[in-house]
């Protein structure tokens, strides 16, 4: 039996292992210099002014909602073709998560649908870069900003990637059409810290508040202290005098924050992975090109489309998702997945439309028909193995197995 090929997995080098060992031998395992170094290098890499590293992209999305002031009475619109966290983050702050349909080419949030279905209480949009291909951020920003809404880009699939607009190349996280961008470092993503995420923005106030919120809302810098008692109070007890003394031990909780901190161990790995990300993306693009060539003439399979052909050399390609006409080949999706698994090839369905999940249907009354393009896409979607460590023989094995599904 040949080795199993999952739909995605991490690529860990000797350099990565050495970086983590060095962090283990240092004075800091968490909240140390590697966190700040990772933030600086990542911000410089994407072209953002500020980066805030946290323990997951879900945490980063939650913090984005918090610092943007989204809360009860507000509506946030995102794509139904995404992981749950892209929508859940609005529910975390008491806002209403809502959904607008996707375009049939990139499977990303459709700005035309977004504009047509806009509601007056919408205060934020989270545009997801599905599979690594950028959503139409200039068009989405145009729709959102004419209504005064905040634009957040969920680039969890697109770390390292970019796009072309009016002849100029932009990095995800470093362009002017998103107010904040969130990245994921889960093991199946373009690069990994084991678990982890990053929020980037050019807004210094939002970045500073996100850093405060990730660590219980605590500040330790004297410049940020607001004081625990007022010195103008007429009678101060001995304890009150002590509260006024802000010695080297002093800290203040100025927000109700969270424990969303990331460790130095993870950031040491992240720094090492960041140094390899261009090679990771180049290999992913090569595999995608080989798949596309092998499957180009299949009447029952649709390869991933490009919303903008100029983006071809900038997409990071986290996923390789095809659409299969299962009825045409006389097999259900479950049967196809089982057949490929018997050949040691893993696949995955990404994603079940979020608005059809039981909690969303029960809580907000959403149901089938709300996002028909996304719902139709879901019935045909299947993600094939894609990760940099795949060899040429691995790719050929996947190609042959897929072609055999219909006897080709």
C-alpha positions in Angstrom: 0.0 0.0 0.0 1.5 3.4 -1.0 1.8 6.1 1.7 -1.4 8.0 2.5 -1.7 11.4 1.0 -3.9 13.7 3.1 -5.7 16.7 1.5 -3.2 19.0 3.3 -0.4 18.8 5.9 2.5 20.8 7.3 6.1 20.8 5.9 8.7 20.8 8.7 12.4 21.2 7.9 15.5 20.7 10.0 15.8 24.4 10.2 12.3 24.6 11.7 13.2 22.0 14.3 16.5 23.8 15.1 14.6 27.1 15.6 12.2 25.5 18.1 15.0 23.8 20.0 16.9 27.2 20.2 13.7 28.8 21.7 13.4 25.9 24.2 16.9 26.6 25.3 16.3 30.4 25.6 15.1 32.3 28.7 11.6 32.7 27.2 9.0 30.0 26.3 6.2 32.6 26.0 5.6 36.3 25.9 9.2 36.9 24.9 11.3 38.4 22.1 10.3 35.9 19.4 6.7 37.1 19.5 7.7 40.7 18.8 10.3 39.6 16.2 7.7 37.5 14.4 5.2 40.3 14.4 7.8 42.7 13.0 8.9 40.4 10.2 5.4 39.4 9.3 4.2 43.0 9.1 7.2 43.8 6.9 6.5 40.8 4.7 2.9 41.7 3.9 3.4 45.4 3.9 1.3 46.4 7.0 2.2 48.8 9.7 1.2 46.6 12.6 0.9 42.9 13.3 -0.5 41.2 16.4 0.2 37.5 16.9 -2.3 35.4 18.7 -3.0 31.8 19.5 -5.4 31.2 16.6 -7.0 32.9 13.6 -10.4 32.5 15.4 -9.0 34.7 18.2 -7.7 37.2 15.7 -11.2 37.4 14.1 -12.8 37.9 17.5 -10.3 40.7 18.3 -11.1 42.3 15.0 -14.7 42.5 15.9 -13.8 43.9 19.3 -11.4 46.6 18.2 -13.8 47.7 15.4 -16.6 48.2 17.9 -18.9 45.7 16.4 -21.6 44.5 18.9 -25.3 44.1 19.7 -27.5 45.7 17.2 -24.9 45.4 14.4 -24.9 43.0 11.5 -21.7 41.5 10.0 -21.9 39.9 6.5 -19.5 37.2 5.3 -19.3 34.3 2.8 -21.2 31.1 3.5 -18.3 29.2 1.9 -15.9 29.3 4.8 -15.0 27.8 8.1 -17.3 28.6 11.0 -15.0 31.1 12.7 -15.5 33.7 9.9 -19.1 34.0 11.1 -18.9 32.9 14.7 -16.7 35.9 15.6 -19.7 38.2 15.1 -21.9 36.1 17.4 -19.1 36.2 20.0 -19.6 40.0 20.4 -23.4 39.9 20.3 -23.7 41.0 16.6 -25.7 39.2 14.0 -23.7 37.1 11.5 -25.2 37.2 8.1 -24.3 35.8 4.7 -24.2 36.9 1.1 -23.7 34.6 -1.9 -20.4 33.7 -3.7 -19.4 34.2 -7.2 -19.3 30.9 -9.3 -15.6 31.3 -10.4 -13.5 32.0 -7.3 -16.1 30.8 -4.8 -15.6 34.0 -2.8 -18.0 36.7 -1.6 -19.7 38.3 -4.6 -19.7 42.1 -4.4 -22.8 42.3 -6.6 -24.8 40.0 -4.2 -23.3 42.0 -1.2 -24.6 45.3 -2.6 -28.0 43.9 -3.6 -28.6 42.4 -0.2 -27.2 45.2 2.0 -29.1 46.0 5.2 -29.1 49.2 7.1 -27.6 47.7 10.3 -24.6 46.1 8.5 -21.5 47.5 10.2 -18.8 45.1 9.0 -17.9 42.8 6.1 -15.6 39.8 6.4 -14.4 38.8 2.9 -12.8 35.3 2.8 -10.0 34.4 0.4 -11.2 30.9 -0.3 -8.4 28.4 -1.3 -5.9 31.3 -1.3 -7.5 33.2 -4.2 -8.3 36.8 -3.2 -11.8 38.0 -3.0 -12.6 41.0 -5.1 -11.4 43.4 -2.4 -11.6 46.7 -4.3 -15.2 46.0 -5.3 -16.2 44.7 -1.8 -14.5 47.7 -0.2 -16.4 50.1 -2.5 -19.7 48.6 -1.5 -18.9 48.5 2.2 -17.3 51.9 2.6 -20.1 53.8 0.9 -22.2 52.6 3.9 -19.5 53.3 6.4 -18.8 49.6 7.2 -15.5 48.2 8.4 -13.8 45.8 5.9 -12.0 42.8 7.3 -10.2 40.3 5.1 -10.1 36.7 6.2 -6.9 35.7 4.5 -6.5 32.5 6.5 -6.2 30.5 3.2 -4.0 33.1 1.6 -1.0 33.6 3.8 1.9 34.9 1.6 -0.3 35.4 -1.4 -1.4 38.4 -3.4 -3.2 39.8 -6.4 -3.0 42.3 -9.2 -5.2 45.4 -9.5 -4.9 47.8 -12.3 -1.5 46.5 -13.2 0.0 46.7 -9.7 0.7 43.6 -7.5 -0.4 43.7 -3.8 0.2 41.4 -0.9 -2.8 40.2 1.1 -2.6 42.2 4.3 -0.8 45.1 2.6 -3.4 46.6 0.4 -5.7 49.6 1.0 -9.0 47.8 0.6 -9.1 46.1 4.0 -9.1 47.8 7.3 -7.8 44.6 9.0 -6.6 41.3 7.7 -6.5 38.0 9.6 -4.1 35.0 8.8 -4.0 31.4 10.0 -1.0 29.3 10.9 -2.8 26.0 11.3 -0.7 23.0 10.1 -2.6 22.6 6.8 -2.1 26.3 5.8 0.6 27.8 3.7 2.9 28.1 6.7 2.5 27.0 10.3 3.2 27.8 13.9 1.4 24.6 15.1 -1.6 26.7 16.0 -1.7 30.4 15.7 -3.0 33.5 13.9 -2.1 37.1 13.1 -4.1 40.3 12.8 -2.5 43.0 10.7 -3.7 46.6 10.3 -2.4 50.1 9.6 -4.5 51.5 12.5 -2.3 51.9 15.5 -5.2 52.3 17.9 -6.7 49.0 16.8 -3.4 47.2 17.0 -2.7 48.5 20.5 -6.1 47.5 21.8 -5.8 44.0 20.1 -2.5 43.5 22.0 -4.1 44.5 25.2 -7.2 42.3 24.7 -5.0 39.3 23.9 -3.6 39.4 27.4 -6.5 39.9 29.7 -6.9 43.6 28.9 -3.7 44.3 31.0 -1.3 47.1 30.4 2.1 47.4 32.1 3.6 50.5 30.4 3.5 53.7 32.6 2.4 55.6 29.5 -0.8 53.6 29.4 -1.8 53.8 33.1 -5.0 55.6 33.9 -4.8 55.1 37.7 -6.9 53.2 40.2 -8.0 56.1 42.5 -8.2 59.8 42.0 -5.6 61.9 43.7 -8.2 64.6 44.1 -10.3 62.5 46.6 -10.4 64.5 49.9 -9.5 61.6 52.2 -7.2 58.8 51.1 -6.7 55.7 53.1 -3.3 54.2 53.5 -4.3 51.6 51.0 -5.4 54.3 48.5 -2.0 55.9 48.8 -0.5 52.5 48.0 -2.7 52.3 44.9 -1.4 55.6 43.7 2.2 54.3 43.9 3.0 52.8 40.5 6.2 50.9 41.1 7.9 48.4 38.8 5.3 45.7 39.7 2.3 47.8 38.7 -0.2 46.7 36.0 -3.7 47.7 35.2 -6.6 45.9 33.6 -8.3 48.4 31.4 -10.4 46.0 29.3 -12.1 42.7 29.9 -9.7 40.8 27.8 -8.8 37.2 26.9 -5.9 34.8 27.1 -5.1 34.8 23.3 -1.4 34.9 23.7 1.0 32.9 21.4 4.2 31.4 22.6 7.9 32.0 21.7 8.1 28.4 20.7 5.4 28.9 18.1 6.8 32.2 16.9 10.3 30.7 16.5 8.7 28.1 14.2 6.8 30.9 12.4 9.9 32.9 11.8 11.6 29.8 10.3 8.5 29.0 8.1 8.2 32.6 7.0 11.7 32.3 5.5 10.5 29.4 3.4 7.1 30.6 2.4 8.0 31.7 -1.2 9.3 28.2 -1.9 6.2 26.7 -0.3 3.9 28.8 -2.6 5.9 28.1 -5.7 5.6 24.4 -5.2 1.8 24.7 -4.6 1.4 26.6 -7.8 3.4 24.0 -9.7 1.1 21.2 -8.3 -2.0 23.2 -9.2 -0.8 23.7 -12.7 -0.1 20.0 -13.1 -3.5 19.1 -11.8 -5.2 21.6 -14.1 -3.4 20.2 -17.1 -4.4 16.6 -16.3 -8.0 17.4 -15.7 -8.6 20.1 -18.3 -10.6 17.9 -20.8 -12.9 16.1 -18.3 -16.5 16.9 -19.0 -17.5 15.9 -15.5 -14.9 17.8 -13.5 -14.3 21.6 -13.2 -10.9 22.8 -12.1 -10.5 25.9 -10.0 -11.2 29.1 -11.9 -9.4 32.4 -11.8 -11.5 35.5 -11.2 -8.5 37.5 -12.6 -6.0 35.6 -14.8 -3.3 38.2 -13.8 -3.4 36.7 -10.3 -2.1 33.3 -11.4 1.5 33.8 -10.2 0.4 35.4 -6.9 -2.1 33.0 -5.4 -0.8 30.9 -2.5 -3.2 28.0 -3.2 -4.1 26.6 0.2 -6.6 24.2 -1.3 -7.2 22.5 -4.6 -11.0 22.2 -4.8 -12.6 20.7 -7.9 -16.3 20.5 -8.7 -17.4 17.0 -9.8 -20.7 16.0 -11.5 -21.2 12.9 -9.4 -24.3 12.0 -11.2 -22.5 11.9 -14.5 -20.0 9.4 -13.3 -22.7 7.3 -11.5 -21.2 7.7 -8.0 -22.0 9.6 -4.9 -19.4 11.8 -3.3 -19.2 9.4 -0.4 -18.4 6.6 -2.8 -15.8 8.7 -4.6 -14.1 9.6 -1.3 -14.0 6.0 -0.2 -12.7 4.8 -3.6 -9.8 7.4 -3.4 -9.1 6.5 0.2 -8.7 2.8 -0.7 -5.9 4.1 -3.0 -4.4 6.0 0.0 -5.6 9.4 -1.2 -7.3 11.7 1.2 -10.0 14.2 0.2 -12.2 16.7 2.1 -15.3 18.7 1.5 -14.7 22.4 2.2 -17.2 23.7 3.2 -20.7 22.9 4.3 -22.4 26.4 3.9 -22.3 28.0 7.3 -25.8 29.3 7.1 -27.1 25.7 6.9 -25.5 24.6 10.1 -28.1 23.7 12.8 -27.1 26.5 15.2 -27.4 29.2 12.5 -30.8 27.8 11.3 -32.2 27.6 14.8 -30.8 31.0 16.0 -31.3 33.2 12.9 -33.9 31.3 10.8 -31.5 30.8 7.9 -32.2 27.9 5.5 -31.8 26.6 1.9 -32.2 29.1 -0.8 -30.5 32.0 1.0 -27.2 31.6 -0.9 -28.0 29.4 -4.0 -24.6 29.6 -5.7 -22.8 28.5 -2.5 -25.3 25.8 -2.0 -25.0 24.4 -5.5 -21.2 24.6 -5.3 -21.2 22.6 -2.0 -23.0 19.7 -3.7 -20.1 19.2 -6.1 -17.1 20.3 -4.2 -14.2 18.0 -3.3 -10.6 19.1 -2.3 -7.7 16.9 -3.4 -4.3 16.6 -1.8 -2.1 19.7 -2.1 1.0 20.5 0.0 4.6 21.3 -0.8 6.1 18.0 0.3 4.2 16.1 -2.4 6.6 14.5 -4.9 6.0 14.3 -8.7 5.0 10.7 -8.2 2.5 11.7 -5.5 0.9 14.1 -7.9 0.8 11.6 -10.7 -0.8 9.1 -8.4 -3.6 11.5 -7.5 -4.1 12.4 -11.2 -4.4 8.7 -12.2 -6.8 7.9 -9.4 -9.1 10.8 -10.3 -9.1 9.9 -14.0 -10.0 6.3 -13.1 -13.2 7.6 -11.3 -15.0 7.6 -14.6 -13.0 4.9 -16.3 -10.7 7.3 -18.1 
